């Protein structure tokens, strides 16, 4: 799935991944390929991205929102 993680002034990550773990305001959750459409608010925590080659990247955030539809994931963070 295509992932884009952006802050108001810069893009933190843009690329393909097979799993994203997010700190939702109701608790931690994951998004995988072919996930149902979702829009959710994010709490302070860490966004974990698992790439196709199983390597990982993490991004600490202070909150934000995520929108996922048709394997296109947009994460707007503070």
PDB file of N, CA, C and O in Angstrom:
ATOM      1  N   UNK A   1       0.841  -1.176   0.000  1.00  0.00           N
ATOM      2  CA  UNK A   1       0.000   0.000   0.000  1.00  0.00           C
ATOM      3  C   UNK A   1       0.886   1.240   0.000  1.00  0.00           C
ATOM      4  O   UNK A   1       2.015   1.211   0.492  1.00  0.00           O
ATOM      5  N   UNK A   2       0.372   2.306  -0.547  1.00  0.00           N
ATOM      6  CA  UNK A   2       1.097   3.583  -0.619  1.00  0.00           C
ATOM      7  C   UNK A   2       0.867   4.354   0.683  1.00  0.00           C
ATOM      8  O   UNK A   2      -0.265   4.501   1.143  1.00  0.00           O
ATOM      9  N   UNK A   3       1.964   4.841   1.262  1.00  0.00           N
ATOM     10  CA  UNK A   3       1.911   5.568   2.528  1.00  0.00           C
ATOM     11  C   UNK A   3       2.515   6.951   2.337  1.00  0.00           C
ATOM     12  O   UNK A   3       3.539   7.108   1.672  1.00  0.00           O
ATOM     13  N   UNK A   4       1.867   7.956   2.931  1.00  0.00           N
ATOM     14  CA  UNK A   4       2.448   9.291   2.993  1.00  0.00           C
ATOM     15  C   UNK A   4       2.206   9.826   4.395  1.00  0.00           C
ATOM     16  O   UNK A   4       1.069   9.892   4.862  1.00  0.00           O
ATOM     17  N   UNK A   5       3.301  10.210   5.064  1.00  0.00           N
ATOM     18  CA  UNK A   5       3.224  10.796   6.399  1.00  0.00           C
ATOM     19  C   UNK A   5       3.736  12.221   6.281  1.00  0.00           C
ATOM     20  O   UNK A   5       4.888  12.446   5.911  1.00  0.00           O
ATOM     21  N   UNK A   6       2.870  13.188   6.599  1.00  0.00           N
ATOM     22  CA  UNK A   6       3.262  14.589   6.442  1.00  0.00           C
ATOM     23  C   UNK A   6       2.999  15.399   7.705  1.00  0.00           C
ATOM     24  O   UNK A   6       2.066  15.135   8.463  1.00  0.00           O
ATOM     25  N   UNK A   7       3.857  16.396   7.901  1.00  0.00           N
ATOM     26  CA  UNK A   7       3.674  17.436   8.905  1.00  0.00           C
ATOM     27  C   UNK A   7       3.290  18.691   8.129  1.00  0.00           C
ATOM     28  O   UNK A   7       3.402  18.702   6.903  1.00  0.00           O
ATOM     29  N   UNK A   8       2.842  19.743   8.800  1.00  0.00           N
ATOM     30  CA  UNK A   8       2.463  20.950   8.067  1.00  0.00           C
ATOM     31  C   UNK A   8       3.574  21.524   7.185  1.00  0.00           C
ATOM     32  O   UNK A   8       3.293  22.146   6.161  1.00  0.00           O
ATOM     33  N   UNK A   9       4.825  21.319   7.575  1.00  0.00           N
ATOM     34  CA  UNK A   9       5.925  21.936   6.839  1.00  0.00           C
ATOM     35  C   UNK A   9       6.826  20.965   6.069  1.00  0.00           C
ATOM     36  O   UNK A   9       7.732  21.406   5.362  1.00  0.00           O
ATOM     37  N   UNK A  10       6.595  19.654   6.192  1.00  0.00           N
ATOM     38  CA  UNK A  10       7.478  18.693   5.534  1.00  0.00           C
ATOM     39  C   UNK A  10       6.839  17.313   5.405  1.00  0.00           C
ATOM     40  O   UNK A  10       5.895  16.988   6.125  1.00  0.00           O
ATOM     41  N   UNK A  11       7.353  16.517   4.498  1.00  0.00           N
ATOM     42  CA  UNK A  11       6.940  15.120   4.363  1.00  0.00           C
ATOM     43  C   UNK A  11       7.950  14.261   5.110  1.00  0.00           C
ATOM     44  O   UNK A  11       9.147  14.329   4.834  1.00  0.00           O
ATOM     45  N   UNK A  12       7.472  13.448   6.059  1.00  0.00           N
ATOM     46  CA  UNK A  12       8.348  12.589   6.843  1.00  0.00           C
ATOM     47  C   UNK A  12       8.653  11.276   6.125  1.00  0.00           C
ATOM     48  O   UNK A  12       9.764  10.755   6.222  1.00  0.00           O
ATOM     49  N   UNK A  13       7.656  10.740   5.400  1.00  0.00           N
ATOM     50  CA  UNK A  13       7.833   9.459   4.717  1.00  0.00           C
ATOM     51  C   UNK A  13       6.862   9.383   3.546  1.00  0.00           C
ATOM     52  O   UNK A  13       5.717   9.826   3.631  1.00  0.00           O
ATOM     53  N   UNK A  14       7.350   8.812   2.457  1.00  0.00           N
ATOM     54  CA  UNK A  14       6.488   8.537   1.315  1.00  0.00           C
ATOM     55  C   UNK A  14       7.023   7.288   0.634  1.00  0.00           C
ATOM     56  O   UNK A  14       8.177   7.257   0.205  1.00  0.00           O
ATOM     57  N   UNK A  15       6.187   6.253   0.532  1.00  0.00           N
ATOM     58  CA  UNK A  15       6.625   5.011  -0.087  1.00  0.00           C
ATOM     59  C   UNK A  15       5.627   3.899   0.124  1.00  0.00           C
ATOM     60  O   UNK A  15       4.490   4.131   0.533  1.00  0.00           O
ATOM     61  N   UNK A  16       6.071   2.676  -0.163  1.00  0.00           N
ATOM     62  CA  UNK A  16       5.225   1.490  -0.033  1.00  0.00           C
ATOM     63  C   UNK A  16       5.519   0.779   1.280  1.00  0.00           C
ATOM     64  O   UNK A  16       6.663   0.741   1.734  1.00  0.00           O
ATOM     65  N   UNK A  17       4.480   0.215   1.884  1.00  0.00           N
ATOM     66  CA  UNK A  17       4.622  -0.546   3.120  1.00  0.00           C
ATOM     67  C   UNK A  17       3.595  -1.663   3.141  1.00  0.00           C
ATOM     68  O   UNK A  17       2.611  -1.635   2.402  1.00  0.00           O
ATOM     69  N   UNK A  18       3.841  -2.653   4.003  1.00  0.00           N
ATOM     70  CA  UNK A  18       2.872  -3.737   4.128  1.00  0.00           C
ATOM     71  C   UNK A  18       2.078  -3.664   5.432  1.00  0.00           C
ATOM     72  O   UNK A  18       1.061  -4.342   5.579  1.00  0.00           O
ATOM     73  N   UNK A  19       2.543  -2.839   6.385  1.00  0.00           N
ATOM     74  CA  UNK A  19       1.843  -2.693   7.653  1.00  0.00           C
ATOM     75  C   UNK A  19       2.178  -1.346   8.268  1.00  0.00           C
ATOM     76  O   UNK A  19       3.317  -0.885   8.196  1.00  0.00           O
ATOM     77  N   UNK A  20       1.175  -0.718   8.875  1.00  0.00           N
ATOM     78  CA  UNK A  20       1.393   0.527   9.617  1.00  0.00           C
ATOM     79  C   UNK A  20       0.694   0.387  10.963  1.00  0.00           C
ATOM     80  O   UNK A  20      -0.485   0.038  11.024  1.00  0.00           O
ATOM     81  N   UNK A  21       1.417   0.658  12.032  1.00  0.00           N
ATOM     82  CA  UNK A  21       0.874   0.644  13.385  1.00  0.00           C
ATOM     83  C   UNK A  21       0.727   2.088  13.836  1.00  0.00           C
ATOM     84  O   UNK A  21       1.657   2.886  13.717  1.00  0.00           O
ATOM     85  N   UNK A  22      -0.461   2.417  14.361  1.00  0.00           N
ATOM     86  CA  UNK A  22      -0.777   3.808  14.685  1.00  0.00           C
ATOM     87  C   UNK A  22      -1.303   3.950  16.109  1.00  0.00           C
ATOM     88  O   UNK A  22      -1.985   3.053  16.606  1.00  0.00           O
ATOM     89  N   UNK A  23      -0.990   5.082  16.782  1.00  0.00           N
ATOM     90  CA  UNK A  23      -1.518   5.339  18.126  1.00  0.00           C
ATOM     91  C   UNK A  23      -2.869   6.063  18.050  1.00  0.00           C
ATOM     92  O   UNK A  23      -2.913   7.291  18.127  1.00  0.00           O
ATOM     93  N   UNK A  24      -3.940   5.334  17.905  1.00  0.00           N
ATOM     94  CA  UNK A  24      -5.268   5.946  17.837  1.00  0.00           C
ATOM     95  C   UNK A  24      -5.689   6.519  19.176  1.00  0.00           C
ATOM     96  O   UNK A  24      -5.171   6.110  20.216  1.00  0.00           O
ATOM     97  N   UNK A  25      -6.616   7.455  19.167  1.00  0.00           N
ATOM     98  CA  UNK A  25      -7.095   8.041  20.430  1.00  0.00           C
ATOM     99  C   UNK A  25      -7.843   7.011  21.265  1.00  0.00           C
ATOM    100  O   UNK A  25      -7.972   7.176  22.478  1.00  0.00           O
ATOM    101  N   UNK A  26      -8.337   5.948  20.632  1.00  0.00           N
ATOM    102  CA  UNK A  26      -9.006   4.870  21.363  1.00  0.00           C
ATOM    103  C   UNK A  26      -8.094   3.686  21.621  1.00  0.00           C
ATOM    104  O   UNK A  26      -8.535   2.681  22.177  1.00  0.00           O
ATOM    105  N   UNK A  27      -6.839   3.782  21.232  1.00  0.00           N
ATOM    106  CA  UNK A  27      -5.879   2.691  21.417  1.00  0.00           C
ATOM    107  C   UNK A  27      -5.092   2.418  20.146  1.00  0.00           C
ATOM    108  O   UNK A  27      -5.430   2.915  19.072  1.00  0.00           O
ATOM    109  N   UNK A  28      -4.049   1.628  20.282  1.00  0.00           N
ATOM    110  CA  UNK A  28      -3.172   1.274  19.164  1.00  0.00           C
ATOM    111  C   UNK A  28      -3.942   0.420  18.150  1.00  0.00           C
ATOM    112  O   UNK A  28      -4.741  -0.433  18.538  1.00  0.00           O
ATOM    113  N   UNK A  29      -3.700   0.649  16.836  1.00  0.00           N
ATOM    114  CA  UNK A  29      -4.288  -0.194  15.805  1.00  0.00           C
ATOM    115  C   UNK A  29      -3.357  -0.302  14.609  1.00  0.00           C
ATOM    116  O   UNK A  29      -2.423   0.486  14.459  1.00  0.00           O
ATOM    117  N   UNK A  30      -3.624  -1.290  13.759  1.00  0.00           N
ATOM    118  CA  UNK A  30      -2.800  -1.545  12.578  1.00  0.00           C
ATOM    119  C   UNK A  30      -3.629  -1.463  11.315  1.00  0.00           C
ATOM    120  O   UNK A  30      -4.828  -1.746  11.317  1.00  0.00           O
ATOM    121  N   UNK A  31      -2.975  -1.074  10.240  1.00  0.00           N
ATOM    122  CA  UNK A  31      -3.585  -1.080   8.914  1.00  0.00           C
ATOM    123  C   UNK A  31      -2.704  -1.935   8.013  1.00  0.00           C
ATOM    124  O   UNK A  31      -1.493  -1.730   7.927  1.00  0.00           O
ATOM    125  N   UNK A  32      -3.336  -2.902   7.341  1.00  0.00           N
ATOM    126  CA  UNK A  32      -2.665  -3.794   6.405  1.00  0.00           C
ATOM    127  C   UNK A  32      -3.204  -3.550   5.001  1.00  0.00           C
ATOM    128  O   UNK A  32      -4.165  -2.802   4.821  1.00  0.00           O
ATOM    129  N   UNK A  33      -2.586  -4.180   4.008  1.00  0.00           N
ATOM    130  CA  UNK A  33      -3.102  -4.106   2.636  1.00  0.00           C
ATOM    131  C   UNK A  33      -4.572  -4.494   2.600  1.00  0.00           C
ATOM    132  O   UNK A  33      -5.005  -5.382   3.335  1.00  0.00           O
ATOM    133  N   UNK A  34      -5.334  -3.831   1.749  1.00  0.00           N
ATOM    134  CA  UNK A  34      -6.759  -4.102   1.529  1.00  0.00           C
ATOM    135  C   UNK A  34      -7.624  -3.864   2.767  1.00  0.00           C
ATOM    136  O   UNK A  34      -8.682  -4.477   2.910  1.00  0.00           O
ATOM    137  N   UNK A  35      -7.187  -2.994   3.647  1.00  0.00           N
ATOM    138  CA  UNK A  35      -7.972  -2.627   4.836  1.00  0.00           C
ATOM    139  C   UNK A  35      -9.227  -1.882   4.387  1.00  0.00           C
ATOM    140  O   UNK A  35      -9.209  -1.184   3.373  1.00  0.00           O
ATOM    141  N   UNK A  36     -10.299  -2.028   5.131  1.00  0.00           N
ATOM    142  CA  UNK A  36     -11.522  -1.271   4.860  1.00  0.00           C
ATOM    143  C   UNK A  36     -11.220   0.225   4.987  1.00  0.00           C
ATOM    144  O   UNK A  36     -10.335   0.609   5.751  1.00  0.00           O
ATOM    145  N   UNK A  37     -11.939   1.068   4.254  1.00  0.00           N
ATOM    146  CA  UNK A  37     -11.724   2.519   4.388  1.00  0.00           C
ATOM    147  C   UNK A  37     -11.879   2.965   5.843  1.00  0.00           C
ATOM    148  O   UNK A  37     -12.753   2.484   6.564  1.00  0.00           O
ATOM    149  N   UNK A  38     -11.021   3.886   6.255  1.00  0.00           N
ATOM    150  CA  UNK A  38     -11.048   4.360   7.641  1.00  0.00           C
ATOM    151  C   UNK A  38     -10.554   5.806   7.701  1.00  0.00           C
ATOM    152  O   UNK A  38      -9.664   6.212   6.954  1.00  0.00           O
ATOM    153  N   UNK A  39     -11.153   6.558   8.601  1.00  0.00           N
ATOM    154  CA  UNK A  39     -10.655   7.881   8.995  1.00  0.00           C
ATOM    155  C   UNK A  39     -10.636   7.855  10.517  1.00  0.00           C
ATOM    156  O   UNK A  39     -11.638   7.513  11.146  1.00  0.00           O
ATOM    157  N   UNK A  40      -9.493   8.218  11.118  1.00  0.00           N
ATOM    158  CA  UNK A  40      -9.373   8.142  12.570  1.00  0.00           C
ATOM    159  C   UNK A  40      -8.451   9.245  13.075  1.00  0.00           C
ATOM    160  O   UNK A  40      -7.547   9.693  12.370  1.00  0.00           O
ATOM    161  N   UNK A  41      -8.697   9.672  14.310  1.00  0.00           N
ATOM    162  CA  UNK A  41      -7.791  10.622  14.964  1.00  0.00           C
ATOM    163  C   UNK A  41      -6.659   9.846  15.631  1.00  0.00           C
ATOM    164  O   UNK A  41      -6.821   8.688  16.015  1.00  0.00           O
ATOM    165  N   UNK A  42      -5.516  10.506  15.759  1.00  0.00           N
ATOM    166  CA  UNK A  42      -4.338   9.884  16.344  1.00  0.00           C
ATOM    167  C   UNK A  42      -3.916  10.626  17.607  1.00  0.00           C
ATOM    168  O   UNK A  42      -4.052  11.845  17.704  1.00  0.00           O
ATOM    169  N   UNK A  43      -3.405   9.871  18.564  1.00  0.00           N
ATOM    170  CA  UNK A  43      -2.922  10.430  19.817  1.00  0.00           C
ATOM    171  C   UNK A  43      -1.398  10.543  19.773  1.00  0.00           C
ATOM    172  O   UNK A  43      -0.761  10.121  18.809  1.00  0.00           O
ATOM    173  N   UNK A  44      -0.833  11.111  20.820  1.00  0.00           N
ATOM    174  CA  UNK A  44       0.626  11.175  20.947  1.00  0.00           C
ATOM    175  C   UNK A  44       1.165   9.750  21.035  1.00  0.00           C
ATOM    176  O   UNK A  44       0.622   8.911  21.754  1.00  0.00           O
ATOM    177  N   UNK A  45       2.231   9.495  20.299  1.00  0.00           N
ATOM    178  CA  UNK A  45       2.824   8.156  20.314  1.00  0.00           C
ATOM    179  C   UNK A  45       3.757   7.974  19.138  1.00  0.00           C
ATOM    180  O   UNK A  45       4.364   8.930  18.656  1.00  0.00           O
ATOM    181  N   UNK A  46       3.866   6.745  18.681  1.00  0.00           N
ATOM    182  CA  UNK A  46       4.787   6.405  17.614  1.00  0.00           C
ATOM    183  C   UNK A  46       4.056   5.715  16.463  1.00  0.00           C
ATOM    184  O   UNK A  46       3.248   4.812  16.682  1.00  0.00           O
ATOM    185  N   UNK A  47       4.346   6.147  15.245  1.00  0.00           N
ATOM    186  CA  UNK A  47       3.848   5.489  14.037  1.00  0.00           C
ATOM    187  C   UNK A  47       4.946   4.542  13.577  1.00  0.00           C
ATOM    188  O   UNK A  47       6.078   4.963  13.341  1.00  0.00           O
ATOM    189  N   UNK A  48       4.610   3.265  13.452  1.00  0.00           N
ATOM    190  CA  UNK A  48       5.571   2.242  13.014  1.00  0.00           C
ATOM    191  C   UNK A  48       5.188   1.782  11.621  1.00  0.00           C
ATOM    192  O   UNK A  48       4.053   1.367  11.388  1.00  0.00           O
ATOM    193  N   UNK A  49       6.138   1.855  10.690  1.00  0.00           N
ATOM    194  CA  UNK A  49       5.920   1.468   9.304  1.00  0.00           C
ATOM    195  C   UNK A  49       6.796   0.253   9.002  1.00  0.00           C
ATOM    196  O   UNK A  49       8.015   0.311   9.171  1.00  0.00           O
ATOM    197  N   UNK A  50       6.180  -0.852   8.556  1.00  0.00           N
ATOM    198  CA  UNK A  50       6.928  -2.038   8.147  1.00  0.00           C
ATOM    199  C   UNK A  50       6.924  -2.066   6.623  1.00  0.00           C
ATOM    200  O   UNK A  50       5.873  -2.161   5.989  1.00  0.00           O
ATOM    201  N   UNK A  51       8.119  -1.981   6.051  1.00  0.00           N
ATOM    202  CA  UNK A  51       8.274  -1.925   4.603  1.00  0.00           C
ATOM    203  C   UNK A  51       8.185  -3.318   3.992  1.00  0.00           C
ATOM    204  O   UNK A  51       8.190  -4.318   4.709  1.00  0.00           O
ATOM    205  N   UNK A  52       8.103  -3.380   2.672  1.00  0.00           N
ATOM    206  CA  UNK A  52       7.970  -4.648   1.958  1.00  0.00           C
ATOM    207  C   UNK A  52       9.122  -5.604   2.249  1.00  0.00           C
ATOM    208  O   UNK A  52       8.923  -6.818   2.226  1.00  0.00           O
ATOM    209  N   UNK A  53      10.330  -5.086   2.525  1.00  0.00           N
ATOM    210  CA  UNK A  53      11.494  -5.939   2.807  1.00  0.00           C
ATOM    211  C   UNK A  53      11.628  -6.270   4.300  1.00  0.00           C
ATOM    212  O   UNK A  53      12.672  -6.752   4.740  1.00  0.00           O
ATOM    213  N   UNK A  54      10.567  -6.007   5.072  1.00  0.00           N
ATOM    214  CA  UNK A  54      10.487  -6.253   6.523  1.00  0.00           C
ATOM    215  C   UNK A  54      11.334  -5.313   7.365  1.00  0.00           C
ATOM    216  O   UNK A  54      11.405  -5.494   8.580  1.00  0.00           O
ATOM    217  N   UNK A  55      11.979  -4.315   6.770  1.00  0.00           N
ATOM    218  CA  UNK A  55      12.644  -3.293   7.570  1.00  0.00           C
ATOM    219  C   UNK A  55      11.566  -2.374   8.158  1.00  0.00           C
ATOM    220  O   UNK A  55      10.440  -2.324   7.662  1.00  0.00           O
ATOM    221  N   UNK A  56      11.924  -1.656   9.210  1.00  0.00           N
ATOM    222  CA  UNK A  56      10.951  -0.810   9.910  1.00  0.00           C
ATOM    223  C   UNK A  56      11.466   0.609  10.061  1.00  0.00           C
ATOM    224  O   UNK A  56      12.669   0.856  10.146  1.00  0.00           O
ATOM    225  N   UNK A  57      10.510   1.540  10.091  1.00  0.00           N
ATOM    226  CA  UNK A  57      10.798   2.934  10.409  1.00  0.00           C
ATOM    227  C   UNK A  57       9.762   3.397  11.418  1.00  0.00           C
ATOM    228  O   UNK A  57       8.603   2.987  11.358  1.00  0.00           O
ATOM    229  N   UNK A  58      10.178   4.254  12.348  1.00  0.00           N
ATOM    230  CA  UNK A  58       9.263   4.793  13.357  1.00  0.00           C
ATOM    231  C   UNK A  58       9.316   6.311  13.354  1.00  0.00           C
ATOM    232  O   UNK A  58      10.356   6.916  13.093  1.00  0.00           O
ATOM    233  N   UNK A  59       8.174   6.910  13.650  1.00  0.00           N
ATOM    234  CA  UNK A  59       8.053   8.366  13.696  1.00  0.00           C
ATOM    235  C   UNK A  59       7.263   8.738  14.948  1.00  0.00           C
ATOM    236  O   UNK A  59       6.119   8.312  15.107  1.00  0.00           O
ATOM    237  N   UNK A  60       7.861   9.527  15.834  1.00  0.00           N
ATOM    238  CA  UNK A  60       7.156  10.004  17.026  1.00  0.00           C
ATOM    239  C   UNK A  60       6.270  11.178  16.627  1.00  0.00           C
ATOM    240  O   UNK A  60       6.705  12.098  15.934  1.00  0.00           O
ATOM    241  N   UNK A  61       5.005  11.127  17.083  1.00  0.00           N
ATOM    242  CA  UNK A  61       4.048  12.182  16.740  1.00  0.00           C
ATOM    243  C   UNK A  61       3.383  12.710  18.002  1.00  0.00           C
ATOM    244  O   UNK A  61       3.385  12.052  19.042  1.00  0.00           O
ATOM    245  N   UNK A  62       2.814  13.905  17.897  1.00  0.00           N
ATOM    246  CA  UNK A  62       2.056  14.506  19.000  1.00  0.00           C
ATOM    247  C   UNK A  62       0.561  14.400  18.785  1.00  0.00           C
ATOM    248  O   UNK A  62      -0.217  14.867  19.616  1.00  0.00           O
ATOM    249  N   UNK A  63       0.145  13.791  17.677  1.00  0.00           N
ATOM    250  CA  UNK A  63      -1.264  13.641  17.339  1.00  0.00           C
ATOM    251  C   UNK A  63      -1.450  13.840  15.852  1.00  0.00           C
ATOM    252  O   UNK A  63      -0.503  14.171  15.138  1.00  0.00           O
ATOM    253  N   UNK A  64      -2.673  13.637  15.383  1.00  0.00           N
ATOM    254  CA  UNK A  64      -2.947  13.833  13.973  1.00  0.00           C
ATOM    255  C   UNK A  64      -4.187  13.076  13.527  1.00  0.00           C
ATOM    256  O   UNK A  64      -5.048  12.730  14.336  1.00  0.00           O
ATOM    257  N   UNK A  65      -4.262  12.826  12.227  1.00  0.00           N
ATOM    258  CA  UNK A  65      -5.372  12.075  11.641  1.00  0.00           C
ATOM    259  C   UNK A  65      -4.823  11.140  10.562  1.00  0.00           C
ATOM    260  O   UNK A  65      -3.763  11.380   9.984  1.00  0.00           O
ATOM    261  N   UNK A  66      -5.579  10.063  10.308  1.00  0.00           N
ATOM    262  CA  UNK A  66      -5.215   9.118   9.265  1.00  0.00           C
ATOM    263  C   UNK A  66      -6.437   8.849   8.401  1.00  0.00           C
ATOM    264  O   UNK A  66      -7.560   8.763   8.897  1.00  0.00           O
ATOM    265  N   UNK A  67      -6.198   8.718   7.099  1.00  0.00           N
ATOM    266  CA  UNK A  67      -7.257   8.362   6.158  1.00  0.00           C
ATOM    267  C   UNK A  67      -6.705   7.254   5.273  1.00  0.00           C
ATOM    268  O   UNK A  67      -5.632   7.394   4.686  1.00  0.00           O
ATOM    269  N   UNK A  68      -7.443   6.152   5.180  1.00  0.00           N
ATOM    270  CA  UNK A  68      -7.032   5.025   4.350  1.00  0.00           C
ATOM    271  C   UNK A  68      -8.187   4.633   3.443  1.00  0.00           C
ATOM    272  O   UNK A  68      -9.322   4.467   3.890  1.00  0.00           O
ATOM    273  N   UNK A  69      -7.875   4.487   2.155  1.00  0.00           N
ATOM    274  CA  UNK A  69      -8.884   4.083   1.178  1.00  0.00           C
ATOM    275  C   UNK A  69      -8.166   3.467  -0.018  1.00  0.00           C
ATOM    276  O   UNK A  69      -7.252   4.078  -0.572  1.00  0.00           O
ATOM    277  N   UNK A  70      -8.567   2.278  -0.416  1.00  0.00           N
ATOM    278  CA  UNK A  70      -8.035   1.582  -1.589  1.00  0.00           C
ATOM    279  C   UNK A  70      -6.506   1.519  -1.591  1.00  0.00           C
ATOM    280  O   UNK A  70      -5.858   1.870  -2.577  1.00  0.00           O
ATOM    281  N   UNK A  71      -5.943   1.063  -0.467  1.00  0.00           N
ATOM    282  CA  UNK A  71      -4.485   0.912  -0.303  1.00  0.00           C
ATOM    283  C   UNK A  71      -3.709   2.212  -0.484  1.00  0.00           C
ATOM    284  O   UNK A  71      -2.542   2.188  -0.873  1.00  0.00           O
ATOM    285  N   UNK A  72      -4.343   3.337  -0.206  1.00  0.00           N
ATOM    286  CA  UNK A  72      -3.699   4.649  -0.226  1.00  0.00           C
ATOM    287  C   UNK A  72      -3.891   5.256   1.164  1.00  0.00           C
ATOM    288  O   UNK A  72      -5.014   5.579   1.550  1.00  0.00           O
ATOM    289  N   UNK A  73      -2.805   5.410   1.913  1.00  0.00           N
ATOM    290  CA  UNK A  73      -2.858   5.831   3.294  1.00  0.00           C
ATOM    291  C   UNK A  73      -2.208   7.195   3.459  1.00  0.00           C
ATOM    292  O   UNK A  73      -1.035   7.374   3.132  1.00  0.00           O
ATOM    293  N   UNK A  74      -2.971   8.159   3.968  1.00  0.00           N
ATOM    294  CA  UNK A  74      -2.472   9.518   4.210  1.00  0.00           C
ATOM    295  C   UNK A  74      -2.519   9.743   5.729  1.00  0.00           C
ATOM    296  O   UNK A  74      -3.566   9.592   6.359  1.00  0.00           O
ATOM    297  N   UNK A  75      -1.368  10.106   6.297  1.00  0.00           N
ATOM    298  CA  UNK A  75      -1.267  10.366   7.728  1.00  0.00           C
ATOM    299  C   UNK A  75      -0.776  11.797   7.907  1.00  0.00           C
ATOM    300  O   UNK A  75       0.337  12.130   7.498  1.00  0.00           O
ATOM    301  N   UNK A  76      -1.593  12.632   8.511  1.00  0.00           N
ATOM    302  CA  UNK A  76      -1.258  14.031   8.780  1.00  0.00           C
ATOM    303  C   UNK A  76      -0.960  14.149  10.272  1.00  0.00           C
ATOM    304  O   UNK A  76      -1.817  13.846  11.103  1.00  0.00           O
ATOM    305  N   UNK A  77       0.251  14.586  10.612  1.00  0.00           N
ATOM    306  CA  UNK A  77       0.671  14.597  12.012  1.00  0.00           C
ATOM    307  C   UNK A  77       1.198  15.952  12.447  1.00  0.00           C
ATOM    308  O   UNK A  77       1.502  16.827  11.635  1.00  0.00           O
ATOM    309  N   UNK A  78       1.294  16.089  13.776  1.00  0.00           N
ATOM    310  CA  UNK A  78       1.894  17.281  14.376  1.00  0.00           C
ATOM    311  C   UNK A  78       3.260  16.922  14.890  1.00  0.00           C
ATOM    312  O   UNK A  78       3.957  17.775  15.439  1.00  0.00           O
TER     313      UNK A  78
END
